């Protein structure tokens, strides 16, 4: 694989550029057919040496694979799961790479995984423009949602599921009968099911899913919001709130569940060093909780890149671009500083989870194999996706033919040779003798919206060929 085939990023800190480039090289090791019957038709993304392919890997990897200029396709790993759908609509959380059989555990007897396929497909649509795919997968996703409802939805309107179904296996929330994270994920799922139906102009289906979304949103707000401490909590079998504050309390932001006042109270805790505002943002348990472990110990205090990604995407929903970018940059610096203790970022590894109070991988005495090295399902969300979308600030929609560039600070940065289907584009900011200038190159017309420092915003049609604009003239 030739590195220049991938989009090239420009940023004032070369270490960010280097780790972005290295991540693409490492992904090759995760891109395999497995040699078994799990996906006989082709290659898919999974952790090297792992005997199973995980639903979380399929969903989260799609968010960065869309930026590979189609060298690594984002959809085949999702299709592994769709192809194994059972007659009752069930899709299990993991399948054996060798046999293709579902894998169950004592803690998750139904093999329920994170229900975020619709979110992944919506993102995929905006990066690929493939409307035909939405038609193909919508019925699969509908049957999957119906299966979850039939098995796990309770008369109170919430979902009673095993704690591990939300992906946080040893989180100190053992009494949770209705986990906040899973219920918020279901709200995200039905919200994006409605959006996918809208893309197909299926108004009735869109309306039904929107109705389900508002019903779930109402139940989460009434049963899981605590007005006294300004946070969302899990509830037990008697619908009593568990007092502990965990990172699960940020999934409602991504689901757009809190109003602006509630969102402000939740976001304020990200800035409190005694809660989630630790040096390396964000720990899985608030620092001032008795259950917080400074060594991480899995989901008892570790910083997981995929959950940091979730929080940052939640901040975006409330237009907190400045905070989202600051946290993304801080997070990436800690990842870089954890690669090698002598500060040599050209050696060393990325990790599945990190320490919250200083640089370095998280620790868990009972699990010497934790954290995994090069857990790219999680790490590439930071080194590729957050880098392009939040640090450089580019948001792309192929169906709308739009590129939005949100620049909180004027810096030398940008992207080169990014493929928008059959259109290669380059967008770079630079300082010249005439002031700050944006240079662009494209093979086809598209619409470019630039938002500088939250003060200047303008949408312009960008013709094919090369062009530039002076920011002072906007």
N, C-alpha and C positions, 0 to 999 in steps of 0.2 A: 504494500500500500504506500503510495507516495504522499508525503505530508502536504505538498502544495495543492493536492486535490481538494483538501478541506478549506473552508473559508479561513482567511487569515485575519487575526485581530491586531489592532494597534492600541497600545496603552502606554502611558508614561512610565509605569513600573514593568520592566522587562520580565520580572519573575512571574507576573500574572500571565504574560504571553507564553512564557516557557512551559508553565504547568498546563495551560490550555492545549498547547501543541503535544505535550507528552501524553495527555489524557487520550487524545485520538489514537496515538500509537498503542497505548495499553488496551484500548477497547478491542483491538484485533484478537486478543487472547480470550475475550468474552463472547466472541462471535463464532459459534460453532454449531454443527449439526448434531453433535452429541453421539452419533453413531448408533442411536437406538431408534425406537419407533415413535418417540414423542412428537417429532415433526419430520416425517419421512420426506416431505417435499422440499426441505431447504434448511437454511441456517437460521438461528435465532439467538437472542441475547440471554446469557445466564452466567452465574459465577463459576469460573474455571474449577473443575474438580468436584463441584457440587453434584450430588446424585439426582437432585430435583430442579425443576424450573419453577420459580415462584411467581405468583400473581403480582406481587408488589414490584418485582423486577420488570415484568412486562409493562406495567403501567408507568412507573417512574422513568424507565429507560427511554420511553417514547418521547419524553420532553427534551432530551438532548440529542437523540439520534436524528430528529428532524433537521438538525443543523449540519448534518454530515455531507450535504450536497449529494444525497442519495447513494453514497458509498455504502453506508449501513442503513437499511430501510427500517423505519420505526414500527411498521405494522406486523411483520411476521411473528414476533413474540406474542403479540395480542391474539393473533389468529390461532396460535397453539391452543390457547384457552377456549376460544370460540369453537374450535373443531372438536373439543372434548365435551361440549355441552350435552347434558343428559335429557331424556325425554321430558322430565318434569321441570326443565329449565335450569337445573343446577349447574354451576361451574365451580369447581373446587379450587382451593387456594394453592395447591402444588401438585405437580405430576412428575412421575419418575422419568428421567431422561432416557433410561434404557428401555422401559416397557410401555411408557405412556399411561400407566395406571395412576389413578388419584392416590395421594398420600394423606392419611388421616393421623391424628394424634389423640391421646387421651384428653388433652386440654381443649381440643377442637374436633369433636367427633364427627361433625358434618363437613369439615374442611372448608369453613367459611373464610373468605379473604376480604381484603379492603375493596369496597364496592365503588371503585372510581373509574371504571371503563369509559363511562360517558364523558367524563372530564378529559380523559386522554384522547378520545375520538374527536371531541370538539377542538382541542388544540391541534391535533393532526390535520383536521380539515382546514384550519386557517393557515397552516404551513404548507399544505400540499394542494389545496383547492380541489380535492377529489370528492365531488358530490356523490358520485356513483357508489363510493364506499359507504357513505352514510345510509344509502338505500339498502345496501347489502347487510349491514350490521345492526340496524335499528331493531329488527324483529328479535335478533339474538339477545340484545340488551334488554328488550322489553320482557322476554321470557325469564331472563335472569332476575330482573327486579321483581317480577311476580313470584318467583320461587322464594326470594328472600322474604317478601311480605307473608307468603303462606306459612313459612316455617318459623319466622322470628318476630313478626309484628304482634304486639299485644293490644288488648282492648284500650289501653291508655294512649294508643297512637305512637308509642315508642318501640324500639327494637331491643329485645332481651337476647343478648348474644354472649359467647365466651369472651373474656377480656382480650385474649390473644388475637381475636378476629380483627381488632383495630391495629394490630402490628406491634404492640408494646407488651412483650411477654411477661416481664417481671416487674411491671409498674406497680407501685405500692397502693393498689386500689382493689385489693382482693374482695372487698364487699360490694363492688359495683355490679349491679344486675343489669342496669341500663347504661353502658359506657357512653360517655359524652362524645368521644372521638368517632365511634362507629355511627351514632345517630346523626352527628353533623355530616359525616361522609355520605350518609344516605340522602341528606338534604342536598348536598352538592350533586349527587348522582341524579336525583329527580329534576333538579334545576337545569342540568345540562341535557337530560333527556328531552325536556321541554324545548331547549335551544336547538337540539338536533332535529326535532320534529318541525320546528320553525324553518330550518334550512330547506326542508322538503315541502314547505308550505302546507303541512298537515296541521291545520289549526285546531281540530278537535283533540288530537293526541297531545299537542302542545298545551292546550288548556287543561286537560286532565292531569298532566304532570305538574303544571304550575299550581294547580289546586292542591295536589299532594304535597308540594313543596311548602306552601303557605300553612297547611295543616301541621306539618312537622315542625316548621319554624315556630308556630304558636306554642306547640307542646314543649319544645326545648326552652323557649323563653319563659313559659309559666312554671315549669318544673325544675329546670336546671340553673336558672339565673339566680344569683344571690346578690340582692341589692345592697346588703351591708358591706360585703367585701369587694363588690364590683367585679365578679368573676363567674364563669360557668363551672358547674361541678357535675360529676357522676351522681347517680342516685341508686340507692339500694333497692332490695325487693319490696320494701314498704314505701318506696318513693321518697325516702329521706335523703337529703344531700350529704355526700361525703365531704368533710371539710378540707381535705388536702388539695392544694393547687398544683396541677401538672401541666405539661405542655399541651395536653389534650384540650385545655381551655382555649386554645387558639384556632382549632378547626372551625368554630362558629364564624370567625372572621372570613375565612375562605368561602364559607357557605352564605355569607352576607346576611347572617341572622341578627346580629345586634344593630340597634339604631345608632345614630352618631354619638349620642351621650354614653351609651354602654361601650361602644367601641373605644372611645377616648379613655375610659377607665381601664379597659383591658390593655390597651396600648401603653398606658402610663406604667404598667408593671414591667414592660420590656426595658424601661429606662431606669428602673429602681435596682441598684446593685444588690439589694437584699432579697430581690425576688428573681426575675428572669434576666436582669441586666448584668449578668456576670461578665468578666473580661472576655471570655469566648462565648458569644451569644448562640444559642439559648439552651439552658439545661432542661432536662426532661422533668425535673421536680424543682419547684421554687427553692431558692437558697435558704430562706428562713423557715422551711418546713423541717420538722424533726427527722423525716425520712430521707432528707437530702444527703447524698454521699459525694464528697468532693473528689473521690477517685472514679466516680461514674457508676460502676457496678451495674452495667446495662442501663435499664430505663429508670434508674434511681438517681440520676444526676448527670449522666453523660450528655454530650452535645452530639446529636445525630444530624448529618448534613441534609437528609431528606425532610426532617422536621423543621430545620432552619429554613429550608426552601418553602415549606408550607406556610410558615409564619410570614416570610417575606412576600409571598403571593397574597396572603391575607391583608397585609399592609397596602398592597396595590389596590385592592378592592375599595379601600377608603382613601385613595389618592395620596397616601403618605409616601410619595416617591423618594423624598429626601431621606427619611428614616430607612426605607427599604435599601437604598443604595449604601448608606453608612454601615448598616449591619452586614450587608453582603461583602463589603470591602474588609471589615473587621474579621469576619468569619474566614475569608480567604487568606488573610495574613496569618491567622492562627493555624490554618491548615498547612501553609508553607513553612511556618516556624516549627511545626511538629514533624516535618519530613526528616530532618536530620538535626540532632542537637548541636552540631558545630556550625549551624547556619548555612550549610552548603545545600541549597535547594535543588541542585542538579543530581543529588543522590537521595536515597530514602524512598519512603512510600506514603501513599495516602492511606487513611484508615476509615473503618466503618463508624467509629465513634471516638470522641475527643474529650479531654479533661475540660471542665468548665472554668477553672480558676487560673490555669496556666497552660502553656503549650504542651503538647504531647498526647499520645493516644490514651483513651480511657483504660481503666483497669477493672478487673473483676476476679478476685482471688479464687472463687469456686470454678471459674471458667478460664483456664490457661489459654484456650484457643480464641479468646475474645481480646480485642476486636480483630476482625478479619482485615488483612492487608488488601489494598487495591479493591475495595468493595465499590466498584465503579457505578453500580446502580444508584448509590447514594452520592458518592463523591463527584461524579461527572455532572450531577445537577448543579453543583457549585462551580466547578472549574470550567464548565462549558455554558450551561443554561443561565445561571445567575450572572456570569461574566458578560454574556451578550445582552441579556435583557435588562439587568439592573445596574451593572457597573458601567458598561458602555451605553446602555439605555435604549436599545432598539426593540421595537415591537412591530411584528410583521403580520399582515393578513393578505394572503394571496387572493381569496375570493373578492375582497374589496379593492385589491390592487393598491394597498396602502402600506407605507412604512412610517411609523411614528418614532421620532427621536426625542427622548426626554433628556435634556442635558442640565443636571443640577449645578455643575461646575464647568467652566470653560477650560478644557484640557485637550492635549493632543491625543486623539483616540479615534477609533472607527473600525470598520470591517471592510475586507477586500474579497472580491470574488465569492459572494454568497449567492447561491442558486435559488432564484424564485421560480420554480418549475423550469421553464426554458429561458429565463431571463437572469443573466449574471449581473449583480449590482455591486458597486463599491461606494461607500460613504465615509469620508474622512474629515475630521476637523483639524485645522492647523493655524498657527499664527504667522502671518506674513507682515511685510512692511505696511500693508493697508489695514491691518487689524485681523480679527478672527474671521477665518474663511472656511466654508464648507465646500469640499470638492466631491463631485459625484460623477459616476460613470454607470451607464445602463445600456442594455441592448433594446429595451422596449419602454414605452411610456408607463409610468406609475405615479401615484400621488404621494407626496412626501410632506408630512406634518412635522414641523420643528417646534419644540417647546423649550425655550432657554430660560433657565433660572426661575421658571414659573411666571416670568414677566412678559416674555415675547412668545407669541404663538402664531404660526402661519402655516397654511396648507398651500402647496404649490404643485402644479403638474410638472414632472421631471421628464423631459424628452429623451429619446435615445441618443447615445453619444456621451460626450463629456461636457460638464458644465460646472460652474462654481457660483457661490453667493457670499456676499459679505454680511455678517450678522448685524453690523451697525446700520445696514440699509433696510433691515426688515421693519 
